[in-house]
């Protein structure tokens, strides 16, 4: 690029009103929680909007549509696992199943009439930023024909058999709402393809999981993450024999939000609680329901100090989790020696794991802590020479968590996002990337939480992107781009926060190195941070050829000035007046 500044042309007044919104075209990639909330907020706040939400899956819900393995359940309380502006009082249980969460997302889409804006089975394969136009040029792949099987639920084999065609779109704003747990990966195990039985990945579930089908089956489950833990607990009563292959260690939390669960259930021994009709009726009182939700949120946020290595709460949590795990493994205490970690309680993602430790103690379960040497046609061999014959192998081995997307996104000078994110992702406050103008993201690098409400951060990221879009629209901006020095400053901040050694998807599956998944602070810290954008941390280009930053003032008029019928005293309407309180109190 030529480093010399382009000559400015003479300035001319714009032939538009200062409050006349120019057309803005937005593409949202993903129709899970983030994409749905983005669709709602962009439509709510941005006038003259052309919106499309693209999703590669055949249904709405993101990871909650894609994942259907047995035992799938959210480990965040259901009443906290919804947008702050939603109030679903009909959740069936304290911890909801995956199918119930997906149905709730469907109902939110219908409530806000988003379906006409959503294009399912439309996969973004490439996005290129045009420096000349200041727009994103998108390439989308979608199937020529959609069978009823694929419509109901797609798996890898059905996708491979599809015939695809391309379409192209050009947008002003690209909003990436693809979460970190969206691209699953096969484990690198020699001989896996030679197994003569059934091999299935937890994120691509395509087999029956009832006792009639599995009652005579020997099942191997590889992994000890959230999916594996839920699958082992769910399948243990249904199978002839289950073998759990565990390479690492993990904390099984006594239970998330235990105080809230104990209060609502009245029983400190339960792992979950089914809400009664009486509970649901009480929740219909907005005051009671709001207080209930706030109690849950407070319990979740109280847990944040446990993420700080060496803090009193972290030490207390480590002692409590250790005691709880040893109690539940009392029948097979040797398993505790292999499973209980020596790292901090939040180095890996915590999971309550109801029923998992109890399942490991059952007679039809074998716990194998040895490393897998390879797979034969009959089963799995470990490095210690042991061999287990199996009928089914379940790979609950996680997702691609390096934040290197399977779509070719190129910013300025043709630099790809994956190149930019080497050796690790670098962003500005997790939402913007230098060299990638007019692009924002939710639940991208360093947007996760060790404790607290993940959806709170996601909502504030959406708000931030919408605010930036309004600024672009209002001020006749061609491009808005995070400054490189602002990204570098965020890097320095992140590097001072994290540091425990453990293998975790927080570190892209590595034992050591940079934490790429977590926000460097509490969820409330993120919410406060993102509430007030620092616009000075961005570079700007303007649509006006003179590059006058105040060209957006237009011709000196408002829309109401030009419309004889318009309300010319609109600023005295109640919704526009900011009434001060009688007594000033500090905002909390």
C-alpha positions in Angstrom: 0.0 0.0 0.0 1.2 3.5 -0.8 2.3 5.2 2.5 1.7 8.7 1.1 -1.6 10.2 2.2 -4.1 10.5 -0.6 -4.9 14.2 -1.6 -8.2 15.4 -0.1 -10.7 16.7 -2.5 -12.6 20.0 -1.8 -15.2 19.7 0.8 -18.9 19.8 -0.1 -22.0 19.6 2.1 -23.8 16.3 2.0 -27.2 16.2 0.4 -28.8 14.4 3.4 -30.2 15.1 6.8 -28.0 14.5 9.9 -30.4 11.9 11.3 -31.2 10.2 8.0 -29.8 6.6 8.4 -28.0 5.4 5.4 -28.6 1.8 4.3 -26.6 -0.8 6.3 -26.2 -4.4 5.3 -25.2 -6.9 8.0 -24.3 -10.6 7.8 -24.4 -12.6 11.0 -22.6 -16.0 10.9 -24.2 -18.5 13.2 -27.7 -19.0 14.6 -26.9 -20.1 18.1 -27.2 -17.9 21.2 -25.0 -15.2 19.8 -26.4 -15.1 16.4 -30.0 -15.0 17.7 -29.3 -12.2 20.1 -27.4 -10.3 17.4 -30.4 -10.7 15.1 -32.7 -9.3 17.8 -30.5 -6.3 18.7 -29.5 -5.3 15.2 -33.2 -5.2 14.2 -34.2 -3.4 17.3 -31.7 -0.6 17.1 -30.5 -0.2 13.5 -32.8 1.5 11.0 -32.6 1.0 7.3 -31.1 -2.4 7.9 -30.6 -5.4 5.6 -29.9 -8.4 7.8 -29.1 -12.0 7.0 -28.1 -14.7 9.5 -26.2 -17.6 7.9 -25.8 -21.0 9.6 -24.2 -24.1 8.3 -26.5 -26.4 10.3 -29.9 -27.6 9.3 -31.5 -26.2 12.5 -31.4 -23.3 14.9 -29.5 -23.5 18.1 -25.8 -23.8 17.3 -24.1 -26.3 19.6 -27.4 -27.2 21.1 -28.7 -28.3 17.7 -25.5 -30.1 16.7 -25.0 -32.0 20.0 -27.4 -34.8 20.8 -25.5 -37.4 22.8 -27.1 -39.2 25.7 -27.0 -37.3 29.0 -26.6 -33.9 27.2 -27.3 -31.3 29.8 -26.3 -27.7 30.6 -24.1 -27.3 33.7 -25.3 -23.7 34.1 -28.7 -23.2 35.9 -31.4 -23.0 33.2 -32.8 -19.7 34.5 -29.4 -18.1 34.0 -28.9 -19.8 30.6 -31.1 -17.3 28.7 -30.8 -13.7 27.6 -31.2 -11.1 30.3 -34.2 -9.7 28.5 -36.0 -13.1 28.4 -38.0 -14.6 31.2 -38.8 -18.3 30.6 -40.6 -19.4 33.7 -41.4 -22.9 32.3 -37.9 -24.5 32.6 -38.5 -28.1 33.6 -35.4 -28.4 35.9 -32.6 -26.5 37.6 -30.2 -27.9 35.0 -31.9 -28.2 31.6 -31.4 -30.9 29.0 -29.8 -29.9 25.6 -33.1 -30.5 23.8 -35.0 -28.2 26.1 -32.4 -25.4 25.6 -32.6 -25.9 21.8 -36.4 -25.6 22.0 -36.2 -22.5 24.0 -33.9 -20.9 21.4 -36.5 -21.9 18.7 -39.2 -20.1 20.7 -37.1 -16.9 21.1 -36.5 -16.9 17.3 -40.3 -17.2 16.8 -41.1 -14.6 19.4 -38.9 -12.0 17.7 -39.8 -13.1 14.2 -36.3 -13.9 13.1 -37.0 -16.9 10.8 -37.3 -14.8 7.6 -33.8 -13.5 8.2 -32.1 -16.9 8.9 -30.7 -19.1 6.1 -30.0 -22.6 7.4 -27.5 -24.9 5.7 -25.7 -21.9 4.4 -22.0 -22.3 5.2 -19.6 -19.3 5.0 -16.5 -20.6 3.2 -14.8 -17.3 2.4 -14.9 -13.6 3.3 -12.7 -11.0 1.8 -12.5 -7.3 2.8 -12.4 -4.9 -0.1 -10.3 -1.9 0.8 -11.7 0.0 -2.2 -15.4 -0.4 -1.2 -15.0 -0.9 2.5 -17.3 -3.9 2.3 -17.0 -7.6 3.0 -17.4 -10.0 0.0 -18.8 -13.3 1.1 -18.9 -16.8 -0.5 -21.6 -19.0 0.9 -22.0 -22.8 0.2 -25.4 -24.5 0.4 -26.9 -27.8 -0.7 -28.7 -28.0 -4.0 -31.3 -30.3 -2.5 -32.2 -30.9 1.1 -33.5 -34.3 2.0 -35.9 -34.8 4.9 -33.2 -36.7 6.8 -30.8 -33.9 6.5 -33.5 -31.4 7.5 -34.2 -33.3 10.7 -30.6 -33.6 11.7 -27.4 -33.8 9.7 -24.3 -35.9 10.5 -20.9 -36.1 8.8 -21.9 -38.8 6.3 -25.1 -36.9 5.1 -23.0 -33.7 4.6 -20.4 -35.6 2.6 -23.1 -36.9 0.2 -24.6 -33.5 -0.5 -24.2 -31.6 -3.8 -23.3 -28.0 -3.1 -23.6 -24.7 -4.9 -22.2 -21.3 -4.2 -23.8 -17.9 -3.7 -22.2 -14.5 -3.1 -23.1 -11.6 -0.8 -21.6 -8.2 -0.1 -22.1 -6.6 3.3 -21.1 -3.5 5.3 -20.7 -5.4 8.6 -19.6 -8.9 9.2 -20.5 -10.3 12.7 -19.0 -13.7 13.6 -21.2 -15.6 16.0 -19.5 -18.9 15.7 -18.8 -20.3 19.2 -15.6 -22.1 20.2 -17.4 -25.5 20.6 -18.7 -25.8 17.0 -16.0 -27.8 15.2 -15.4 -31.2 16.6 -12.2 -33.2 16.0 -11.3 -36.9 15.8 -8.6 -38.0 18.2 -5.2 -38.9 16.6 -5.2 -42.6 17.6 -3.5 -45.2 15.3 -5.8 -47.8 13.8 -9.1 -46.0 14.7 -10.3 -46.4 11.1 -9.7 -50.2 11.3 -12.2 -50.9 14.1 -14.9 -53.3 12.9 -17.5 -52.1 15.3 -19.2 -48.7 15.5 -17.2 -45.5 16.0 -19.0 -42.3 16.9 -18.0 -38.8 18.0 -20.0 -37.3 20.8 -20.6 -34.2 18.7 -21.9 -36.2 15.7 -24.1 -38.7 17.5 -25.9 -41.0 15.1 -26.7 -44.2 17.0 -29.6 -45.3 19.3 -28.9 -45.0 23.0 -31.7 -47.0 24.6 -31.2 -50.0 26.8 -32.8 -52.4 24.3 -30.1 -51.5 21.7 -27.1 -51.2 24.0 -27.9 -53.9 26.6 -25.5 -56.4 25.2 -22.9 -54.0 24.0 -19.3 -53.3 25.3 -18.7 -49.6 25.0 -15.5 -47.6 25.2 -15.7 -43.9 26.0 -12.5 -41.9 25.3 -12.2 -38.7 27.2 -12.9 -36.9 30.5 -14.3 -33.6 29.5 -17.9 -32.5 30.0 -19.3 -34.6 27.2 -17.5 -37.8 28.2 -18.5 -37.3 31.9 -22.2 -36.9 30.9 -22.1 -39.9 28.5 -20.5 -42.2 31.0 -23.2 -41.4 33.6 -26.0 -41.8 31.1 -24.9 -45.0 29.4 -23.6 -47.0 32.4 -27.1 -48.3 33.4 -27.9 -49.2 29.7 -24.8 -51.1 28.5 -23.3 -54.6 29.2 -19.9 -53.1 30.0 -18.4 -49.6 29.8 -14.7 -48.7 29.6 -13.7 -45.1 30.2 -10.3 -44.1 28.9 -8.9 -41.2 30.8 -5.6 -39.6 29.9 -5.7 -36.5 32.1 -7.1 -35.3 35.4 -10.1 -33.2 36.1 -12.0 -31.6 39.0 -15.6 -32.7 39.4 -17.2 -29.8 41.2 -19.4 -30.7 44.1 -22.1 -28.9 42.2 -22.4 -25.5 40.5 -24.6 -23.0 42.2 -25.1 -25.4 45.2 -26.6 -22.6 47.4 -29.3 -21.8 44.8 -30.0 -25.5 44.2 -30.3 -26.2 47.9 -32.6 -23.3 48.4 -35.1 -24.2 45.7 -35.0 -28.0 46.3 -34.8 -27.9 50.1 -32.6 -31.0 49.9 -28.8 -30.6 50.0 -28.3 -34.2 48.7 -29.8 -33.7 45.2 -27.8 -33.1 42.0 -30.7 -31.5 40.1 -34.2 -30.4 40.9 -37.4 -30.7 38.8 -39.6 -27.6 39.1 -43.1 -28.2 40.3 -46.3 -26.6 38.9 -46.3 -24.5 42.1 -42.8 -23.3 41.5 -43.7 -22.3 37.9 -46.8 -20.5 39.1 -44.8 -18.5 41.6 -42.3 -17.5 38.9 -45.1 -15.8 37.0 -44.8 -13.0 39.6 -42.2 -10.7 37.9 -40.8 -9.6 41.3 -40.4 -13.2 42.6 -38.9 -14.4 39.4 -36.4 -11.5 39.2 -35.3 -12.1 42.7 -34.8 -15.8 42.0 -32.7 -15.1 38.9 -30.6 -12.6 40.8 -29.9 -15.0 43.6 -28.6 -17.5 41.0 -26.5 -14.9 39.3 -25.0 -13.7 42.6 -24.1 -17.3 43.5 -22.4 -17.7 40.1 -20.5 -14.5 40.4 -19.5 -15.2 44.0 -17.5 -18.2 42.5 -15.1 -15.9 40.5 -12.4 -15.7 43.2 -12.1 -19.5 42.9 -10.6 -18.9 39.5 -7.7 -17.0 41.0 -4.9 -19.4 41.8 -4.0 -19.4 45.5 -6.9 -17.3 46.6 -8.7 -18.4 49.9 -11.8 -19.4 47.9 -9.7 -21.4 45.4 -8.0 -23.3 48.3 -11.3 -23.9 50.0 -12.9 -25.2 46.7 -9.9 -27.5 46.1 -10.3 -29.0 49.6 -14.1 -29.4 49.2 -13.8 -30.9 45.7 -11.1 -33.3 46.8 -13.2 -34.5 49.8 -16.3 -34.8 47.6 -14.6 -36.8 44.9 -12.9 -39.2 47.4 -16.3 -39.8 49.1 -18.0 -40.7 45.8 -15.1 -42.9 44.8 -14.9 -44.7 48.2 -15.6 -48.1 46.5 -12.6 -47.6 44.2 -10.3 -45.2 45.9 -7.4 -45.8 43.5 -9.4 -44.0 40.8 -9.2 -40.8 42.9 -5.4 -40.9 42.8 -5.5 -40.9 39.0 -8.4 -38.4 38.6 -7.9 -35.7 41.2 -5.6 -32.9 39.8 -2.7 -31.1 41.3 -3.6 -27.9 39.4 -6.0 -25.1 40.2 -9.7 -25.8 40.2 -10.4 -23.6 37.2 -7.4 -24.4 35.1 -9.7 -26.7 33.1 -13.4 -26.1 32.7 -15.3 -27.2 35.8 -18.2 -29.6 35.5 -20.6 -30.8 38.2 -20.7 -34.3 36.6 -23.7 -35.6 38.4 -23.6 -39.4 38.5 -20.1 -39.8 36.8 -18.0 -40.7 39.8 -20.8 -43.0 41.1 -20.9 -44.7 37.6 -17.1 -45.4 37.8 -17.7 -47.5 40.9 -20.3 -49.8 39.3 -19.4 -53.4 38.5 -20.0 -53.0 34.7 -17.5 -50.1 34.4 -13.7 -50.2 33.9 -11.6 -47.1 34.5 -8.4 -47.1 32.3 -5.9 -44.3 33.1 -3.3 -45.7 30.7 -2.5 -44.0 27.4 -4.1 -45.6 24.3 -1.5 -47.3 22.1 -3.9 -48.0 19.3 -7.1 -49.5 18.0 -7.5 -52.9 16.3 -10.5 -54.3 14.5 -11.7 -55.8 17.9 -11.0 -53.1 20.4 -8.4 -50.8 22.2 -4.9 -51.6 23.4 -3.2 -49.4 25.9 0.6 -48.8 26.4 0.6 -51.0 29.5 -0.2 -54.0 27.4 -3.9 -54.3 28.4 -6.6 -54.9 25.7 -10.3 -54.5 25.9 -12.7 -55.9 23.3 -15.4 -53.5 22.3 -18.5 -53.2 20.2 -18.7 -49.4 20.2 -16.1 -46.7 20.6 -17.3 -43.2 21.6 -14.8 -40.4 21.0 -15.7 -37.7 23.4 -12.5 -35.9 22.5 -13.7 -32.3 22.1 -13.5 -29.6 19.6 -11.0 -27.5 17.6 -10.4 -24.8 20.1 -7.5 -22.9 18.6 -10.0 -20.3 17.2 -8.6 -21.0 13.7 -11.8 -21.1 11.7 -12.7 -23.4 8.8 -13.6 -20.4 6.7 -11.1 -18.3 4.7 -11.4 -14.8 6.2 -9.1 -12.3 4.6 -8.7 -8.7 5.8 -6.4 -5.9 4.6 -3.6 -6.8 2.3 -5.1 -10.3 1.9 -3.9 -11.4 5.3 -6.0 -14.3 6.6 -7.5 -14.3 10.0 -5.9 -17.7 10.7 -2.5 -16.2 9.8 -3.2 -13.3 12.1 -4.0 -15.7 14.9 -0.7 -17.5 14.7 0.8 -18.5 17.1 -2.3 -17.6 19.1 -5.4 -15.4 18.6 -4.9 -11.7 19.2 -7.9 -9.4 19.5 -9.0 -6.1 20.9 -11.2 -6.8 23.9 -12.2 -10.2 22.3 -14.5 -8.4 19.9 -12.4 -6.8 17.1 -9.1 -7.6 15.2 -6.6 -5.2 13.8 -6.4 -5.5 10.0 -10.0 -6.7 9.8 -12.2 -3.6 9.5 -16.0 -3.7 10.0 -15.7 -7.2 11.5 -16.9 -8.0 15.1 -17.3 -11.3 16.9 -19.0 -12.8 20.0 -17.7 -15.7 22.1 -14.4 -15.6 20.1 -10.9 -15.7 21.7 -10.7 -14.7 25.3 -14.5 -14.3 25.7 -15.2 -17.3 27.9 -15.5 -17.5 31.7 -14.0 -19.7 34.4 -17.0 -18.9 36.6 -20.1 -16.8 36.1 -22.5 -16.2 33.3 -21.1 -16.6 29.8 -24.2 -15.2 28.1 -23.8 -11.9 29.9 -20.5 -11.3 28.1 -22.0 -12.4 24.8 -24.9 -9.9 25.1 -22.4 -7.1 25.8 -20.3 -8.1 22.8 -23.5 -7.9 20.6 -24.3 -4.4 22.1 -20.8 -3.3 21.3 -21.0 -4.4 17.7 -24.4 -2.8 17.3 -23.1 0.5 18.8 -20.1 0.4 16.3 -22.6 -0.2 13.4 -24.7 2.8 14.5 -21.5 4.9 14.6 -20.6 3.8 11.1 -24.1 4.5 9.9 -24.5 7.9 11.6 -21.1 9.3 10.9 -20.7 8.2 7.2 -17.8 6.0 8.1 -16.4 3.7 5.5 -14.3 1.5 7.9 -13.7 1.2 11.6 -10.7 -0.9 12.6 -9.0 -1.7 15.9 -5.6 -0.1 16.2 -2.7 -2.5 16.4 -1.4 -0.9 19.5 -4.7 -1.4 21.2 -4.6 -5.1 20.4 -1.0 -5.2 21.7 -2.1 -3.5 25.0 -4.8 -6.1 25.5 -2.2 -8.8 24.9 -0.1 -7.5 27.7 -3.1 -7.4 30.0 -4.0 -11.0 29.2 -0.4 -12.2 29.7 -0.4 -10.9 33.3 -3.5 -12.8 34.4 -3.1 -16.5 33.7 -0.5 -19.2 34.3 -1.3 -22.7 35.7 0.0 -25.8 33.9 -2.8 -28.2 32.8 -4.1 -29.6 29.5 -7.3 -27.6 28.7 -9.3 -26.3 25.8 -8.7 -22.9 27.5 -5.2 -23.3 26.0 -6.3 -24.8 22.7 -5.8 -28.3 24.1 -2.2 -27.7 25.3 -0.6 -28.1 28.8 1.3 -24.9 28.7 1.1 -21.7 26.8 -1.3 -18.8 26.3 -4.9 -19.0 27.6 -7.0 -18.2 24.5 -10.5 -18.9 25.7 -11.1 -16.9 28.9 -11.8 -13.3 29.5 -9.0 -11.9 31.8 -11.4 -11.0 34.6 -14.9 -11.7 35.9 -18.0 -11.7 33.7 -19.1 -8.5 35.5 -15.7 -7.0 34.7 -16.3 -7.8 31.0 -19.8 -6.3 31.1 -18.5 -3.0 32.6 -15.6 -3.0 30.2 -17.7 -3.4 27.0 -20.5 -1.1 28.1 -18.6 2.1 27.1 -16.6 1.7 23.8 -13.3 3.6 23.6 -13.7 4.9 20.1 -10.2 6.4 20.3 -8.8 2.8 20.1 -10.0 2.6 16.4 -8.8 3.9 13.1 -11.4 5.4 10.7 -11.9 5.9 7.0 -14.8 8.1 5.7 -17.1 7.7 2.8 -16.7 11.3 1.8 -13.9 11.8 -0.8 -12.6 14.8 1.2 -12.2 12.6 4.2 -13.8 15.3 6.3 -14.8 13.6 9.6 -17.8 15.9 9.9 -19.3 15.3 6.5 -22.0 13.3 8.3 -23.5 16.6 9.5 -25.2 16.7 6.1 -27.0 19.7 4.8 -27.7 21.3 8.2 -31.2 19.8 8.5 -32.9 16.9 10.3 -35.5 14.7 8.7 -38.2 16.6 10.7 -37.0 19.9 9.3 -37.8 18.7 5.8 -41.1 17.0 6.5 -43.9 19.4 6.9 -46.0 16.8 8.8 -43.2 15.8 11.2 -43.2 16.5 14.9 -40.9 19.5 15.4 -41.1 19.3 19.1 -40.2 15.6 19.4 -37.6 16.3 22.1 -40.4 17.0 24.6 -42.0 13.6 24.1 -41.7 11.6 27.4 -39.5 8.9 25.8 -36.9 11.5 25.0 -36.8 13.3 28.3 -34.2 12.2 30.9 -35.9 13.0 34.2 -33.5 13.4 37.1 -34.4 11.7 40.4 -35.4 13.8 43.3 -32.5 12.4 45.3 -29.3 11.5 43.6 -27.8 8.1 44.5 -24.7 6.5 43.1 -25.3 3.9 40.4 -24.4 0.4 41.4 
